[in-house]
């Protein structure tokens, strides 16, 4: 018997549209009985209904007895598919538990355990009295001897009711602390909180909190030193694969001008230092001196390039740097440049009209609580506004979200509830919003905008992300994006004028920014492109850039320049030696591969070119790390906490940014599919073109806090007071930094989710706020 799930063409798949937008294999076999109850699911193969979510349905299909009745109609193929999904889920859960165990095992509060070889200290330790408290009812004594041995700690037998009651009381104290101090709930979803609880439990009763002076001085300095030790791994990577210096300036809440410096390598981005420059003009000479000092601190042999935005003072510093260090590359920020491309395209009449209509529609819906409530009712509590790393990325995301909800929004505009809202019929903006929703030309324009914007937004996400070095893929992806745009526009542009204008904007913004020697050399040395298209080596522009890059990288060393250009390059181009191996050719066909690691494996026969290739292909192409760093500054230096000295702010940012970023890098690698700017994966937070209250109506939703930041970013200088650039870009990155998601199966035992995001996996966001009332001095 062939199951409905096994046959993709089965009519039953289309007969029951009640399913969650999820890639979980279980949804091939079940449908929702009630769209408002996500846990009640009916099996497609039999009349069985399960009431504990998709995980229980997979147990039903797989025939796992004990929790649910087995499906009599499931084939062997169906059972194997669900069994594999269940086992994969269990592996993920085991890995998570092992990770949690590692975090707890890192906790060490027994000072004497560090001196096991000193008998005098052991004697002192044995005489220290130890109070016995409630925590001792749960575990055996954690003295130095038990911690130092391999003896496994055994939990004592106690009443299960007593343990649950005490644990509940502990949770209530934690909850009270969160509620009273106004902390985000996801503040507890971190390793540091888990380790703090473990350390407090091991210490037992009588623990005392640190004094504020200790937090400001001794403990902060100790944590800074621990963070420096943690960065030793990155320092080793600097020497091995090279690094990029990133610098930028911004203004804090006390209007102090701060220049910060970060270092990016193949492992990730590290914050190094900041400098207050309020009393000095940000001239090219000042920037040059600051960057040059930091190059000496990082190591001149380790630095390959400096990345900044395209400001004139940075370009002046570039000229001064070339005189002193002609072997370093100075690159323009790819994120900034691609945003300029999107901005230029968005200002074209064909696209500007669509963006203006979408903006007016979104503003009208979000400015009135009745229209907003009705919209959420028709879209099942899903919002249509979303943030991005830049303003025009936000425009893309919101257009995409609008188009995904096209049918629901059009149904809303024709409903009786919509007609009953007073300001919909009486105000000009309401009539305009209704007309926009039913106008076919608007939706076709949205579709065209998405097809044109999407290729560039994909590149924006790639260069702004931190999953892999972007220098090796930037130039090739831009060429690919231009071809995709030509295809997308070709269907509606018979004359070719629109397509030519778009390509002209892209090439104009790209010139002397993203087509420099370092970009062309990285494109040439990436086997993903050059092995698939050998004609790259025949392109004059590419070879000119490659030769210029060799002359810069090995500046003044004509012997190595000759070795690379006249010998090593030909071996790579002609695929000689290790380059000719089938495994080498197969290893570079996947877009997600690492070009630098590929060269480390197969470039050993051309060591001079190998060194250059590894260093260039390990570079970033964007200065986003500095802009992300602003979110740390703004999270630490707030209105309630505004008396911190620049030195202390620098230390706090050094600890916070480097610790958070290291963990975020690991999480990003583990969740490569999560990309907040691509397709339906864009579920990180909400916020785009929300404007202030509609003057024509008193039926208005209040605008506060985060919403006002979104308003300021997206509505322009002429509509509201514009936030400085640091706040606009840092806000969206801070949201991304604090995202915590959970899978469907983990959510089975958790609380019911009240709001559902635009895709199946619910993503909660927390915007960092300082709840302190104490003033730091």
ZADO-40334 format. One record per residue (C-alpha): x, y, z. Coordinates in steps of 0.1 Angstrom, whole numbers, padded with zeros to 4 digits, always signed. Example, Ala and Ser with C-alpha at 12.3 -4.5 7.8 and 13.67 -1.06 7.14 Angstrom:
residues 2
+0123-0045+0078/+0137-0011+0071/
//
This chain:
residues 777
+0000+0000+0000/+0014+0034-0010/+0008+0062+0016/-0003+0097+0008/+0030+0110+0021/+0050+0087-0001/+0031+0100-0032/+0038+0137-0038/+0010+0139-0063/-0016+0125-0039/-0047+0146-0039/-0050+0144-0001/-0021+0168+0002/-0041+0196-0014/-0075+0186+0002/-0063+0197+0036/-0045+0231+0036/-0045+0231+0074/-0008+0227+0081/+0020+0247+0096/+0046+0263+0073/+0073+0239+0085/+0098+0216+0069/+0093+0190+0096/+0087+0156+0080/+0058+0150+0102/+0036+0175+0083/+0037+0151+0053/+0014+0128+0073/-0008+0152+0093/-0031+0182+0091/-0044+0205+0118/-0079+0198+0129/-0083+0234+0142/-0060+0262+0129/-0062+0278+0163/-0049+0247+0181/-0015+0237+0168/-0012+0206+0189/-0043+0187+0176/-0033+0169+0144/-0051+0143+0123/-0032+0116+0105/-0037+0116+0068/-0033+0078+0066/-0059+0068+0092/-0086+0084+0114/-0063+0087+0144/-0061+0122+0160/-0031+0130+0183/-0033+0159+0208/+0003+0164+0217/+0019+0180+0186/+0038+0168+0156/+0063+0148+0176/+0035+0125+0188/+0023+0121+0152/+0057+0109+0141/+0056+0083+0169/+0022+0072+0156/+0035+0068+0120/+0068+0052+0131/+0050+0026+0152/+0067+0035+0184/+0045+0020+0211/+0039+0034+0246/+0026+0069+0239/+0003+0066+0210/-0014+0039+0188/+0006+0028+0157/-0007+0037+0123/-0020+0006+0105/-0016+0021+0070/+0019+0034+0072/+0043+0018+0048/+0079+0007+0057/+0092+0038+0039/+0070+0060+0060/+0081+0043+0092/+0118+0046+0084/+0114+0083+0075/+0097+0091+0108/+0121+0070+0128/+0151+0088+0113/+0135+0122+0121/+0129+0111+0157/+0164+0098+0161/+0179+0130+0146/+0158+0150+0170/+0171+0129+0199/+0207+0134+0188/+0202+0172+0187/+0187+0170+0222/+0216+0149+0235/+0241+0173+0220/+0223+0202+0237/+0223+0184+0271/+0260+0177+0267/+0267+0213+0259/+0248+0223+0290/+0268+0199+0311/+0300+0214+0297/+0289+0248+0307/+0281+0236+0343/+0314+0217+0345/+0333+0249+0338/+0322+0263+0371/+0348+0261+0398/+0345+0279+0431/+0367+0256+0452/+0399+0276+0457/+0417+0247+0474/+0412+0224+0445/+0437+0245+0426/+0464+0236+0452/+0461+0199+0455/+0498+0195+0455/+0502+0218+0486/+0496+0198+0518/+0496+0229+0539/+0467+0243+0521/+0449+0210+0524/+0453+0211+0562/+0439+0246+0562/+0410+0237+0540/+0401+0207+0562/+0396+0229+0592/+0373+0254+0575/+0338+0250+0590/+0310+0245+0564/+0274+0254+0571/+0248+0229+0560/+0218+0243+0543/+0188+0234+0520/+0210+0228+0490/+0228+0200+0508/+0196+0180+0509/+0200+0174+0472/+0237+0167+0467/+0267+0151+0485/+0292+0176+0501/+0314+0193+0475/+0347+0195+0494/+0381+0196+0478/+0386+0158+0480/+0354+0150+0462/+0359+0176+0435/+0394+0165+0429/+0386+0128+0425/+0368+0110+0398/+0341+0100+0422/+0307+0105+0406/+0283+0127+0426/+0251+0109+0435/+0219+0127+0442/+0204+0117+0475/+0170+0101+0477/+0144+0127+0488/+0107+0132+0483/+0099+0142+0447/+0073+0166+0460/+0098+0184+0483/+0122+0188+0454/+0096+0203+0431/+0084+0226+0457/+0118+0240+0465/+0127+0243+0428/+0095+0262+0423/+0103+0286+0451/+0138+0292+0435/+0122+0299+0402/+0098+0324+0419/+0128+0344+0433/+0144+0345+0399/+0112+0356+0383/+0106+0383+0409/+0141+0397+0402/+0133+0398+0364/+0099+0414+0369/+0110+0441+0394/+0142+0451+0376/+0124+0451+0342/+0148+0427+0325/+0140+0409+0293/+0129+0373+0299/+0155+0359+0275/+0182+0374+0298/+0183+0340+0315/+0189+0321+0282/+0226+0323+0285/+0255+0302+0297/+0266+0329+0322/+0233+0327+0341/+0235+0289+0342/+0270+0291+0356/+0260+0317+0382/+0232+0295+0395/+0255+0265+0396/+0282+0284+0415/+0256+0297+0440/+0243+0262+0445/+0278+0248+0451/+0286+0276+0475/+0256+0269+0496/+0239+0293+0521/+0255+0325+0532/+0266+0337+0498/+0270+0375+0494/+0267+0396+0463/+0297+0417+0452/+0300+0454+0462/+0296+0479+0434/+0332+0490+0438/+0343+0454+0432/+0321+0453+0400/+0337+0486+0388/+0373+0477+0396/+0387+0444+0406/+0361+0420+0391/+0359+0440+0359/+0397+0440+0355/+0398+0402+0361/+0371+0396+0335/+0390+0418+0310/+0421+0396+0316/+0400+0364+0311/+0386+0378+0279/+0421+0386+0266/+0431+0350+0273/+0401+0338+0254/+0412+0359+0224/+0446+0342+0223/+0431+0317+0198/+0421+0345+0175/+0456+0360+0178/+0470+0328+0166/+0446+0328+0137/+0458+0364+0128/+0493+0351+0124/+0482+0321+0104/+0456+0334+0079/+0459+0372+0083/+0433+0397+0095/+0414+0429+0087/+0414+0461+0107/+0379+0477+0108/+0374+0512+0123/+0345+0537+0124/+0333+0566+0146/+0300+0574+0162/+0285+0596+0189/+0272+0583+0222/+0243+0597+0243/+0265+0623+0259/+0275+0635+0225/+0311+0622+0229/+0327+0613+0196/+0342+0577+0199/+0363+0559+0174/+0364+0521+0178/+0386+0495+0163/+0378+0458+0156/+0399+0430+0141/+0383+0404+0119/+0398+0370+0109/+0386+0337+0097/+0373+0329+0132/+0353+0360+0137/+0354+0397+0148/+0371+0409+0180/+0368+0443+0196/+0402+0457+0204/+0398+0492+0218/+0380+0525+0215/+0392+0561+0217/+0374+0593+0226/+0381+0620+0199/+0356+0647+0209/+0383+0674+0210/+0398+0665+0176/+0387+0668+0141/+0382+0635+0123/+0407+0643+0096/+0424+0617+0074/+0457+0622+0093/+0439+0615+0127/+0424+0583+0113/+0457+0572+0098/+0476+0577+0130/+0450+0558+0150/+0448+0529+0126/+0486+0528+0122/+0490+0526+0160/+0465+0497+0161/+0484+0479+0133/+0515+0479+0154/+0495+0466+0184/+0480+0437+0163/+0512+0430+0144/+0521+0445+0110/+0528+0411+0096/+0493+0399+0105/+0473+0427+0089/+0463+0423+0053/+0437+0450+0048/+0419+0479+0064/+0381+0482+0059/+0361+0515+0063/+0332+0532+0047/+0336+0555+0017/+0338+0588+0037/+0363+0613+0023/+0384+0614+0055/+0388+0576+0053/+0400+0579+0017/+0425+0606+0028/+0438+0582+0054/+0441+0555+0027/+0465+0577+0008/+0486+0583+0038/+0486+0546+0047/+0498+0536+0012/+0528+0558+0016/+0539+0542+0049/+0526+0506+0043/+0523+0500+0006/+0518+0463+0012/+0484+0467+0028/+0450+0469+0011/+0425+0495+0019/+0389+0484+0011/+0355+0500+0010/+0327+0485+0031/+0306+0462+0009/+0276+0466+0031/+0276+0503+0027/+0282+0501-0011/+0254+0475-0017/+0230+0496+0003/+0239+0525-0020/+0230+0503-0049/+0196+0494-0034/+0190+0530-0026/+0198+0541-0062/+0175+0515-0076/+0147+0524-0051/+0148+0560-0063/+0139+0550-0098/+0104+0561-0107/+0093+0525-0115/+0102+0513-0080/+0098+0545-0060/+0060+0546-0067/+0056+0510-0054/+0077+0517-0023/+0057+0549-0016/+0024+0530-0019/+0036+0502+0004/+0049+0527+0029/+0016+0547+0030/-0003+0514+0033/+0019+0502+0062/+0018+0535+0080/-0020+0536+0078/-0025+0501+0091/+0000+0505+0120/-0011+0540+0130/-0046+0529+0141/-0052+0502+0166/-0084+0490+0149/-0068+0485+0115/-0038+0469+0131/-0060+0445+0151/-0080+0435+0120/-0049+0430+0100/-0035+0406+0127/-0068+0388+0128/-0067+0381+0090/-0030+0372+0090/-0032+0350+0121/-0014+0375+0144/+0015+0379+0119/+0030+0414+0113/+0039+0428+0080/+0068+0450+0090/+0103+0438+0096/+0137+0453+0102/+0169+0448+0082/+0205+0458+0086/+0198+0488+0064/+0168+0509+0054/+0165+0494+0019/+0169+0459+0032/+0140+0467+0055/+0120+0478+0024/+0127+0445+0007/+0116+0425+0038/+0084+0444+0042/+0075+0441+0005/+0082+0404+0007/+0060+0401+0038/+0032+0421+0021/+0033+0398-0009/+0032+0367+0012/+0000+0379+0028/-0015+0393-0004/-0046+0371-0003/-0053+0377+0034/-0049+0415+0030/-0072+0417+0000/-0098+0397+0018/-0095+0421+0047/-0100+0451+0025/-0133+0436+0012/-0146+0425+0046/-0175+0441+0065/-0152+0448+0095/-0129+0469+0073/-0158+0489+0060/-0171+0495+0095/-0139+0513+0107/-0147+0550+0105/-0114+0564+0093/-0112+0538+0065/-0141+0554+0046/-0139+0590+0059/-0102+0597+0055/-0083+0602+0022/-0055+0579+0035/-0081+0552+0043/-0096+0553+0008/-0061+0553-0007/-0051+0522+0014/-0082+0503+0003/-0074+0512-0033/-0039+0500-0029/-0049+0466-0015/-0072+0458-0044/-0051+0473-0072/-0035+0446-0094/-0008+0470-0107/+0004+0475-0071/+0009+0438-0065/+0026+0432-0098/+0049+0461-0090/+0057+0445-0056/+0065+0413-0074/+0089+0431-0097/+0106+0450-0068/+0112+0417-0051/+0127+0401-0082/+0151+0430-0086/+0160+0436-0050/+0164+0399-0039/+0198+0392-0056/+0214+0422-0041/+0198+0416-0007/+0212+0381-0007/+0247+0396-0012/+0240+0421+0015/+0232+0393+0039/+0263+0374+0029/+0287+0403+0034/+0270+0415+0066/+0269+0380+0081/+0297+0363+0100/+0293+0327+0090/+0321+0327+0064/+0347+0352+0049/+0329+0371+0022/+0358+0385+0002/+0362+0353-0019/+0325+0353-0030/+0317+0391-0033/+0327+0399-0069/+0314+0366-0083/+0281+0370-0065/+0277+0406-0079/+0282+0393-0114/+0256+0366-0108/+0232+0391-0093/+0234+0413-0124/+0225+0383-0146/+0196+0374-0124/+0183+0410-0125/+0185+0410-0163/+0164+0378-0164/+0139+0392-0139/+0134+0426-0156/+0135+0411-0191/+0099+0397-0188/+0084+0432-0183/+0110+0454-0200/+0108+0449-0237/+0129+0480-0246/+0157+0471-0222/+0160+0507-0209/+0149+0497-0173/+0174+0469-0172/+0202+0490-0185/+0195+0518-0160/+0196+0492-0131/+0229+0477-0143/+0243+0512-0147/+0235+0521-0111/+0251+0488-0098/+0283+0493-0118/+0285+0530-0109/+0283+0523-0072/+0306+0493-0076/+0334+0512-0095/+0366+0518-0074/+0348+0503-0044/+0341+0466-0050/+0362+0460-0081/+0396+0468-0066/+0426+0445-0071/+0419+0426-0038/+0383+0418-0049/+0394+0407-0084/+0423+0386-0071/+0400+0368-0046/+0375+0361-0074/+0403+0347-0095/+0418+0325-0068/+0384+0311-0057/+0382+0277-0074/+0344+0278-0071/+0344+0303-0099/+0377+0298-0118/+0374+0260-0120/+0338+0262-0134/+0347+0290-0158/+0384+0290-0169/+0377+0320-0191/+0381+0341-0160/+0419+0340-0166/+0413+0355-0201/+0394+0386-0188/+0417+0416-0190/+0401+0434-0160/+0404+0403-0138/+0441+0397-0147/+0450+0434-0143/+0435+0433-0108/+0453+0400-0099/+0487+0414-0110/+0481+0446-0090/+0472+0425-0060/+0503+0404-0063/+0524+0436-0065/+0508+0450-0034/+0509+0418-0013/+0545+0411-0021/+0555+0447-0024/+0592+0452-0033/+0598+0414-0034/+0602+0409-0071/+0614+0373-0067/+0581+0362-0051/+0561+0383-0076/+0579+0365-0104/+0573+0331-0087/+0536+0338-0084/+0529+0353-0118/+0552+0332-0140/+0550+0298-0123/+0525+0292-0095/+0495+0308-0112/+0500+0286-0143/+0499+0254-0121/+0467+0266-0105/+0452+0277-0138/+0462+0245-0157/+0452+0223-0127/+0486+0207-0123/+0498+0185-0094/+0474+0184-0064/+0451+0208-0083/+0444+0180-0108/+0431+0156-0082/+0394+0146-0085/+0389+0152-0048/+0402+0188-0053/+0378+0195-0081/+0349+0179-0062/+0357+0199-0030/+0351+0233-0046/+0317+0227-0062/+0297+0235-0031/+0290+0272-0025/+0293+0266+0013/+0329+0253+0011/+0359+0273+0025/+0383+0285-0002/+0410+0292+0023/+0409+0257+0037/+0408+0243+0001/+0440+0261-0006/+0456+0249+0026/+0449+0213+0015/+0458+0215-0022/+0482+0245-0026/+0512+0230-0008/+0531+0227-0041/+0529+0264-0047/+0537+0278-0012/+0542+0314-0023/+0508+0317-0041/+0493+0295-0013/+0501+0321+0014/+0486+0349-0007/+0455+0329-0015/+0448+0318+0021/+0452+0354+0034/+0430+0370+0007/+0403+0343+0008/+0401+0345+0046/+0392+0382+0046/+0359+0400+0052/+0346+0426+0028/+0326+0447+0052/+0331+0468+0083/+0298+0456+0099/+0317+0444+0130/+0323+0480+0140/+0286+0489+0136/+0275+0458+0155/+0298+0470+0182/+0278+0502+0186/+0249+0482+0199/+0271+0471+0228/+0280+0507+0236/+0243+0517+0235/+0233+0488+0256/+0258+0497+0283/+0257+0535+0281/+0220+0543+0286/+0200+0572+0300/+0199+0555+0334/+0236+0546+0333/+0252+0576+0317/+0281+0585+0341/+0304+0558+0330/+0339+0570+0320/+0351+0562+0285/+0377+0538+0300/+0351+0518+0319/+0327+0517+0289/+0356+0504+0268/+0363+0476+0293/+0326+0467+0295/+0322+0466+0258/+0355+0446+0254/+0341+0419+0278/+0305+0419+0264/+0312+0421+0227/+0340+0395+0226/+0321+0370+0247/+0288+0374+0230/+0303+0374+0195/+0323+0342+0201/+0291+0323+0210/+0271+0339+0182/+0297+0328+0157/+0294+0292+0169/+0256+0294+0168/+0256+0309+0133/+0277+0280+0120/+0254+0255+0136/+0223+0272+0120/+0235+0281+0085/+0199+0279+0072/+0188+0307+0094/+0191+0339+0073/+0170+0369+0083/+0172+0385+0049/+0164+0355+0026/+0130+0343+0016/+0107+0332+0044/+0136+0328+0068/+0132+0365+0076/+0116+0363+0110/+0138+0384+0132/+0117+0410+0150/+0093+0434+0135/+0097+0470+0123/+0099+0490+0091/+0079+0519+0078/+0059+0528+0109/+0051+0565+0111/+0037+0585+0139/+0000+0589+0146/-0024+0598+0119/-0034+0634+0124/-0068+0629+0110/-0079+0604+0136/-0078+0601+0174/-0080+0563+0170/-0042+0560+0173/-0018+0534+0187/+0008+0550+0210/+0043+0553+0197/+0071+0546+0222/+0106+0532+0226/+0117+0507+0199/+0088+0518+0177/+0100+0553+0176/+0135+0541+0166/+0119+0523+0137/+0099+0554+0128/+0131+0575+0128/+0150+0551+0106/+0124+0546+0080/+0104+0578+0075/+0132+0601+0066/+0145+0635+0078/+0115+0654+0067/+0090+0633+0087/+0106+0628+0121/+0139+0636+0138/+0165+0613+0123/+0185+0590+0145/+0222+0590+0140/+0236+0563+0118/+0249+0542+0147/+0214+0538+0163/+0198+0529+0130/+0222+0501+0121/+0230+0489+0156/+0194+0485+0166/+0186+0458+0141/+0219+0440+0148/+0212+0441+0186/+0179+0424+0180/+0195+0397+0159/+0222+0392+0186/+0196+0385+0213/+0174+0361+0193/+0166+0328+0210/+0146+0302+0190/+0132+0268+0199/+0123+0239+0177/+0088+0224+0176/+0097+0193+0196/+0113+0214+0224/+0081+0234+0226/+0060+0204+0235/+0068+0207+0272/+0069+0245+0273/+0042+0272+0275/+0018+0277+0247/+0030+0302+0222/+0006+0332+0220/+0019+0348+0188/+0032+0330+0158/+0059+0343+0135/+0059+0342+0097/+0073+0307+0096/+0068+0277+0117/+0097+0282+0142/+0087+0308+0167/+0114+0333+0173/+0113+0356+0203/+0133+0387+0204/+0145+0408+0233/+0157+0444+0230/+0184+0450+0255/+0175+0475+0281/+0193+0485+0312/+0172+0481+0343/+0197+0496+0367/+0187+0525+0389/+0221+0527+0405/+0244+0553+0390/+0278+0541+0379/+0305+0565+0385/
//
